Amino acid sequence: MIKTSKLSILLLFLTILLSQVSAIDLTDATSRLSEIFYSTVDSNEGTTSFRSLNIPSGGRAESLGTAYTALADDISFFDYNPAASSVLKNTEFSVYHNSWISDSSMETLAGTIRNGNLGMGAQIRCFYVPFTEYNIFGDRVAGSYYSETTATLNMAYNFLAGYNFKGLAVGMNLKGAWRSIPDYTDNDTDQIISGSGLAQSGAAVMGDLGMLLRFNAGKFYSSRDPNLHIGVSLMNAGAAFTGFGSKSSTGIILDDPLPTRISAGVSYQMIKPVILTLEFRQPINIQSLSKSGKWSAGTGLSIQVTDFFAVLSGFLLQGGNPRISLGSQFELSKIIMNVNYTFDLTTSLNPVNHISLSAKINFGDRGRKTLSDAVDSYYNEGLEYYAHGQLDKAIDSWNKALAIDKRFDPAIEAIQTAQKALDLYQHIIDIQSLD
């Protein structure tokens, strides 16, 4: 009965969302916003290669306006903060589909796993758009796909992780990308020229670095999870090359700069159902810093309506144009689904509607919850002994908790308090024995 009601809510939300996409028209409002932020229009926009690196895979991160560098609490972290794999609760595998402009699409597969404070993962993304060539008479002479494929390997570690201070997570991605341009035809013969596309195809090698700091501040609910996240990342730092298979004397040459950027963000959860994210980004042209693009900024809001359903929204300002998103996250058993609608002026002169879908499979936490419950059990046992004055037994229980989690601060502090009481008691005994 519960599963049926969950599925009904999901189907109802999907029906409402999809039925309203064609009816949504925010042209006037967004035009006014573009006029307001005209000073932020970037004259260097579009001068980088491998532009698909700027396209969100979809899912939770896009729903939050891509303001995700600080929050990064699911497998979407690959494109925002590589440090997050070391702090994710569960092992996850995900599939994303994002319908982009001009019949183009972005498909993504990703997986991540965590062992203690060490996180790792892998992702592959493929952006593709139909490529059709016509001759001077309007006849179709060639058809294929333009594509950009990026593979990512991730590793991260959370240093000094404890109960009160959640640690400093540091991580990196190593990425390789390939831009595939199909062969085109000879204008005179309409025959496909073998290797012509390869000469214009390209490859890129790059890396990402990220840091994530999590702690509690201004928290008005009870939870082990930290409510304040601060994140910083450097994304897509590297170089691209083109001219593979070229018969010219120039051979392989350095391509246009990659869309490198520095991002800084904050995520705050004052009350349990509501998460607010903010982010600032600064593009960097590694080949010529003076030609770096202008800043962009985004914000996102997540509201947990029930324990299995959340509504998300986001706003991104980039190049003087806004991107507005609305989405949902729905959890059914171990499958988590995201449906996202985006009204986008950052990628086209005319308003563009995007729909993205994602499905994540939760493979569990590798026993971390069981260990956490055992720590809590030993700690509570120690409190009971302490309340009855059995200090030695209390310390023994708290040491058992620390044997599982050596940075469980409440047990450390409790042992110090109990030991002081024992020392004081022993001091009193010593004084009495002298008398």
C-alpha positions in Angstrom: 0.0 0.0 0.0 2.9 2.3 0.8 4.7 1.6 -2.4 1.5 2.2 -4.4 1.1 5.7 -2.8 4.7 6.6 -3.5 4.4 5.6 -7.1 1.1 7.5 -7.4 2.8 10.7 -6.1 5.7 10.3 -8.6 3.4 9.7 -11.5 1.3 12.7 -10.5 4.3 15.0 -10.3 5.7 13.8 -13.6 2.3 14.4 -15.3 2.0 17.9 -13.9 5.7 18.8 -14.7 5.6 17.5 -18.3 2.2 19.0 -19.0 3.4 22.4 -17.9 6.7 22.5 -19.8 5.1 23.6 -23.1 3.0 26.2 -21.3 5.8 27.9 -19.4 6.8 31.1 -20.9 9.1 33.3 -18.9 10.5 35.3 -21.8 9.4 38.7 -20.5 10.8 38.1 -17.1 14.1 36.7 -18.3 14.5 39.5 -20.8 14.2 41.9 -18.0 16.8 40.0 -16.0 19.1 40.0 -19.0 18.7 43.8 -19.2 19.4 44.2 -15.5 22.5 42.0 -15.6 23.7 43.3 -19.0 27.0 44.4 -17.5 27.8 40.8 -16.8 27.7 39.8 -20.5 30.9 37.9 -21.3 32.7 38.9 -24.5 34.9 35.8 -24.1 32.0 33.4 -23.9 32.2 30.5 -26.3 35.9 30.8 -26.9 36.8 27.5 -25.2 36.9 24.0 -26.6 35.1 20.9 -25.2 32.0 23.0 -24.3 30.2 19.9 -23.3 32.1 20.1 -20.0 29.8 23.0 -19.1 26.6 21.0 -19.7 25.2 19.5 -16.5 24.5 15.8 -16.5 21.1 16.4 -14.9 19.6 15.1 -11.7 19.9 16.7 -8.3 22.8 19.0 -9.2 21.0 20.6 -12.1 17.8 21.0 -10.1 19.7 23.1 -7.6 20.9 25.5 -10.4 24.3 23.6 -10.5 25.2 25.4 -7.2 26.6 22.1 -5.9 30.3 22.6 -5.1 29.6 22.8 -1.3 26.6 20.4 -0.9 27.9 17.6 -3.2 26.0 14.9 -1.3 25.3 12.4 -4.0 27.0 10.9 -7.1 26.6 14.2 -9.0 29.8 15.4 -7.3 32.0 14.4 -10.3 31.3 17.6 -12.1 31.5 19.9 -9.1 33.7 18.8 -6.3 35.9 15.7 -6.5 36.5 15.7 -2.7 32.9 14.5 -2.0 33.4 10.8 -2.7 35.2 10.5 0.6 32.1 11.6 2.6 29.2 10.1 0.7 27.0 7.9 2.9 26.4 5.2 0.4 27.8 3.3 -2.5 26.0 4.5 -5.6 25.6 3.8 -9.3 23.7 6.2 -11.5 22.4 6.7 -15.0 21.5 10.2 -16.4 19.8 11.5 -19.5 19.7 15.2 -20.3 17.9 16.4 -23.4 19.8 19.5 -24.6 19.4 22.0 -27.4 19.2 21.2 -31.2 18.3 17.5 -30.7 21.5 17.0 -28.7 21.7 14.9 -25.6 24.0 14.1 -22.7 24.2 10.5 -21.5 26.1 9.7 -18.2 27.1 6.6 -16.3 28.8 6.9 -12.9 29.7 4.8 -9.9 31.3 5.6 -6.6 32.3 3.6 -3.5 33.7 4.6 -0.1 36.0 2.6 2.3 36.3 4.4 5.6 37.5 7.9 4.8 38.8 6.9 1.3 36.4 7.5 -1.6 36.8 6.6 -5.3 34.7 6.5 -8.4 34.5 6.6 -12.2 32.2 8.4 -14.6 31.8 8.5 -18.4 29.8 11.2 -20.2 28.9 11.4 -23.8 27.4 14.5 -25.5 26.2 14.0 -29.1 24.3 15.8 -31.7 23.1 14.6 -35.2 25.5 15.7 -38.0 23.9 15.9 -41.5 25.7 17.2 -44.6 23.9 18.4 -47.8 25.4 19.2 -51.2 24.7 22.4 -53.2 21.5 20.8 -54.6 20.1 20.1 -51.1 20.7 16.4 -51.3 21.7 14.6 -48.1 25.2 13.2 -48.8 26.4 12.3 -45.3 25.0 11.7 -41.9 26.5 10.8 -38.5 27.0 12.3 -35.1 29.3 14.9 -33.6 30.2 13.8 -30.1 32.3 14.7 -27.1 33.1 11.9 -24.6 34.8 12.4 -21.3 36.0 9.6 -18.9 36.8 10.5 -15.3 38.6 8.6 -12.5 38.2 9.9 -8.9 39.9 9.5 -5.6 39.5 11.5 -2.3 40.3 11.3 1.4 38.6 12.9 4.4 41.3 13.9 6.9 40.8 14.3 10.7 37.2 13.1 10.4 35.5 13.1 13.8 32.2 13.6 15.6 32.2 17.3 16.2 34.6 18.2 13.3 33.6 16.2 10.3 37.1 16.5 8.7 38.7 18.2 5.7 37.9 16.2 2.5 40.4 16.6 -0.4 40.0 14.9 -3.7 41.0 14.9 -7.4 39.7 13.8 -10.8 41.8 12.7 -13.7 40.0 13.1 -17.0 40.5 12.3 -20.6 38.2 13.6 -23.4 37.7 12.9 -27.1 35.9 15.1 -29.6 34.7 13.1 -32.6 33.9 14.9 -35.9 32.5 12.7 -38.7 34.1 12.5 -42.1 32.7 15.0 -44.6 32.4 14.9 -48.4 34.3 16.4 -51.3 32.2 19.3 -52.8 32.9 18.2 -56.4 32.3 14.4 -56.1 30.0 14.2 -53.0 32.3 11.3 -51.9 33.2 11.0 -48.3 36.9 12.0 -47.7 38.4 9.3 -45.5 40.1 10.8 -42.4 38.7 14.3 -42.9 36.8 14.3 -39.7 39.8 12.8 -37.7 41.9 15.8 -38.8 39.5 18.1 -37.0 38.7 15.9 -34.0 40.4 16.6 -30.7 41.6 15.2 -27.4 42.0 16.7 -24.0 43.8 15.7 -20.8 42.8 17.5 -17.6 42.4 17.3 -13.9 40.1 18.6 -11.1 40.9 19.4 -7.5 38.5 19.9 -4.7 38.2 20.6 -0.9 35.2 20.2 1.3 34.8 21.4 4.9 31.7 20.2 6.9 30.7 21.2 10.4 27.7 22.4 12.5 26.7 26.0 13.0 23.3 27.6 13.7 21.7 24.2 13.8 18.1 23.9 15.1 17.6 20.1 14.8 19.2 16.9 16.0 21.3 14.9 13.6 24.8 13.5 13.2 25.0 15.0 9.8 26.7 18.4 9.6 24.4 21.3 8.5 27.1 23.7 7.1 29.3 22.8 4.1 32.0 24.9 2.5 33.5 23.8 -0.8 36.2 25.0 -3.2 37.2 23.4 -6.5 39.3 23.8 -9.6 37.7 22.1 -12.6 38.9 21.2 -16.1 42.5 22.3 -15.7 44.5 20.9 -18.6 45.0 21.2 -22.4 43.3 20.1 -25.6 44.9 19.1 -28.9 43.6 18.7 -32.5 44.9 17.7 -35.9 45.0 13.9 -35.4 45.5 12.1 -38.7 46.2 15.4 -40.4 48.5 15.2 -43.5 49.6 18.8 -43.1 53.1 19.7 -41.9 51.7 21.3 -38.7 50.4 17.9 -37.4 49.0 17.9 -33.8 48.5 21.4 -32.4 47.3 23.0 -29.2 43.6 23.6 -29.3 41.5 26.4 -27.8 41.6 26.5 -24.0 39.4 24.3 -21.9 36.6 25.7 -19.8 38.6 25.8 -16.7 37.0 27.4 -13.6 37.4 28.0 -9.9 34.3 27.5 -7.9 33.5 28.4 -4.3 30.2 27.6 -2.5 28.4 27.2 0.7 25.5 25.0 1.7 23.4 25.7 4.8 20.6 23.6 6.5 19.1 25.6 9.3 16.1 23.3 9.7 16.0 19.7 8.7 13.7 19.9 5.6 15.3 22.9 4.0 18.8 23.2 2.3 20.0 26.4 0.7 23.1 26.5 -1.6 25.1 29.4 -3.0 27.9 29.4 -5.4 30.3 31.7 -7.2 32.5 30.7 -10.2 35.3 32.4 -12.0 36.4 31.0 -15.4 40.2 30.9 -16.1 41.8 30.9 -19.5 45.0 29.0 -18.8 46.6 30.0 -22.1 45.9 33.7 -21.6 44.6 35.0 -18.2 43.6 38.3 -19.7 41.0 36.5 -21.9 39.4 34.8 -18.9 35.6 34.9 -18.9 33.4 36.8 -16.4 32.1 35.4 -13.2 28.8 33.5 -12.8 26.7 32.7 -9.7 24.0 30.3 -8.8 21.7 29.3 -5.9 19.6 26.3 -5.1 16.9 25.3 -2.7 15.8 21.8 -1.6 12.7 21.1 0.5 12.2 17.6 1.8 8.4 17.2 1.7 8.3 13.7 3.0 11.0 11.1 3.9 10.9 9.9 0.3 10.0 13.0 -1.7 11.8 16.4 -2.2 11.2 19.4 -4.3 14.2 21.4 -5.6 14.7 24.6 -7.5 17.7 26.6 -8.7 18.8 29.8 -10.5 22.0 30.3 -12.4 23.2 33.7 -13.8 25.8 33.3 -16.5 26.8 35.7 -19.2 24.0 38.1 -18.3 21.4 35.4 -19.0 19.5 33.3 -16.4 18.9 29.5 -16.2 15.9 28.6 -14.0 15.4 25.0 -12.9 12.7 23.0 -11.1 12.9 19.4 -10.1 12.1 16.6 -7.7 13.8 13.7 -6.0 11.8 10.6 -5.3 13.1 7.5 -3.4 11.5 4.1 -3.8 13.2 1.3 -2.0 16.9 1.5 -3.1 16.2 3.5 -6.3 16.4 7.3 -6.2 15.0 9.2 -9.2 15.4 12.8 -10.2 13.2 14.6 -12.8 14.3 18.1 -13.7 12.9 20.9 -15.9 15.2 23.8 -16.9 14.2 27.0 -18.6 17.5 28.1 -20.2 18.7 31.4 -21.7 22.4 30.7 -21.2 22.7 28.4 -24.3 20.5 30.1 -26.8 19.2 33.5 -27.9 15.7 32.1 -27.6 14.2 30.4 -24.5 14.9 26.7 -24.4 13.2 24.1 -22.3 15.3 21.1 -21.1 14.2 17.9 -19.4 16.6 15.6 -17.6 16.1 12.3 -15.9 18.3 10.3 -13.6 18.1 7.1 -11.6 20.5 6.2 -8.8 20.8 2.8 -7.2 21.8 2.8 -3.5 24.0 -0.2 -2.7 24.2 0.5 1.0 26.8 2.0 3.3 29.2 -1.0 3.6 28.3 -1.5 7.2 29.0 2.1 8.4 25.5 2.5 10.0 26.0 -0.8 11.9 29.3 0.4 13.3 27.8 3.8 14.2 24.9 2.1 16.1 27.5 -0.1 17.9 29.4 3.1 19.0 26.2 4.7 20.2 25.3 1.5 22.1 28.6 1.4 24.0 28.5 5.2 24.6 24.9 4.9 26.1 26.0 1.9 28.2 28.8 4.0 29.6 26.4 6.8 30.5 24.3 4.3 32.5 27.4 3.1 34.4 28.4 6.6 35.0 25.0 7.6 36.4 25.3 4.7 38.9 28.8 5.7 40.0 30.5 2.7 38.3 33.2 4.8 36.7 35.6 2.0 35.8 32.9 0.2 33.9 31.8 3.4 32.2 35.4 4.1 31.0 35.6 0.5 29.8 32.4 0.9 27.7 33.6 4.2 26.2 36.9 2.7 25.3 35.0 0.0 23.4 33.3 2.8 21.5 36.7 4.3 20.7 38.0 1.0 19.5 35.4 1.2 16.7 35.7 4.9 16.1 38.8 6.5 17.6 37.6 10.0 16.9 34.2 9.7 18.6 34.5 12.9 20.5 31.6 12.3 23.1 33.4 9.2 24.3 36.8 11.0 24.5 35.3 13.8 26.5 33.4 11.4 28.8 36.5 9.4 29.6 38.3 12.6 30.5 35.5 13.6 32.8 35.3 10.2 34.4 39.1 10.0 34.8 39.1 13.3 36.6 36.4 12.1 39.0 38.5 8.9 39.6 41.6 10.9 40.2 39.8 13.2 42.7 38.3 10.2 44.5 41.8 8.6 44.7 43.2 11.9 46.0 40.6 11.9 48.7 41.5 8.3 49.7 45.2 9.2 49.8 44.6 12.2 52.1 42.5 10.1 54.4 45.1 7.3 54.6 47.8 9.9 55.6 45.6 11.0 58.5 
